[in-house]
Amino acid sequence: MELYCLESDAAVRAQPDPNILYDDRVLQSLLTIEDRFLPQCSYFQRVQKDIQPYMRRMVAGWMHEVCEEEKSNEDVFPLAINYLDRFLAVMPTRKSYLQLLGAVCMFLASKLKDCRPLSAEKLCMYTDNSITPRELLDWELVVLGKLKWNMASVIPNDFIEHIIRRLPLPKDKLVMVRKHTQTFIALCATDDRLAMNPPSMIATGSMGAAVCGLQLDHNDQRLSRDNLTDLLAKITNTEVDCLRACQEQIERVLATSLQQGQQYRQETGIRAGNKAREQQDQSSTPTDVRDVNL
């Protein structure tokens, strides 16, 4: 009898359980408990004195880059941001500890969602070793205590499969719609203005933005913007106006992100061009001739 080792560099993940996806009680349960895992308040006004919204966006962007670089499970980043927001809503924190807090939140989220969690040493490396593994482990207990060990948060990703199953989407577009929706959700997680929205609203708004962006209404009018918004609102028991406003806000965040990305690429290109011209000028200047004695 031969033994086969299935271990490899590629992560092996379980397939979706149809018994969960096709039971309406699961979706209703998620909708019932999702508010328990929202930040208790808008913490920039009430709790935090040293941390500003732009700092939160910077650390969220860094956390997303780490998760992308490590090819973490798609749920890790939104879950880590949920921990970050819930902690900041109850615990005043100095800005010098914000990156450490972000690393701890990724550490915890990867333990819960990834088959190969991020190590403390690797996370410290991503901070340019500005923190130590000992500090990370000590703060892990602090975060767990402040969140009362309630770590199985409901996040927008939990609603994706339930919503997709209830939409009249072409089967050949499911993978693309799912990927775009996950991208929108990650983008929402980096924006503090969306932190207080329920996960179901973020998920439905992201799904609506993804379907509209892919222009799937050409073959099915049920997927037109207005019809789609009405259908999504019924699926998650959301007010149509609230969902429409959320989707529009998500699209504005996307437009801003694309504009900033384009501006960054242009600035990078200009700097690279200037550097290349400087190098060319230096290489064409016969400075060594000055040292030659004729």
Number of C-alpha atoms within 10 A of each C-alpha: 3 4 5 6 6 8 8 7 6 7 13 11 9 6 6 9 8 8 9 13 17 14 11 11 11 15 19 13 10 18 17 10 11 16 17 12 20 20 20 15 16 16 21 17 9 11 16 18 13 12 19 13 12 11 14 23 15 15 20 25 17 18 24 23 14 20 19 13 9 12 12 21 18 18 21 26 27 28 25 27 26 23 29 24 23 21 23 24 20 17 13 16 17 11 16 10 12 18 20 21 24 20 28 28 28 29 22 21 26 23 15 16 17 18 13 13 18 20 14 19 14 16 22 20 14 15 15 9 12 10 19 16 16 12 13 21 13 12 18 18 13 15 21 17 12 15 16 9 10 12 16 11 21 22 23 26 22 16 23 19 14 19 19 17 12 12 14 11 17 11 7 8 12 13 10 13 25 19 14 19 25 22 16 22 26 22 20 24 25 23 18 17 13 18 20 15 14 18 27 28 24 27 26 30 28 30 28 29 26 23 22 16 13 14 14 19 17 10 10 12 12 18 22 17 18 13 13 21 25 18 20 25 21 12 17 20 13 17 14 16 12 13 22 23 12 21 23 16 17 23 20 12 19 17 12 12 13 12 12 12 12 12 12 12 12 12 12 12 12 12 12 12 12 12 12 12 12 12 12 11 11 11 10 9 10 9 10 7 9 8 7 7 5 5
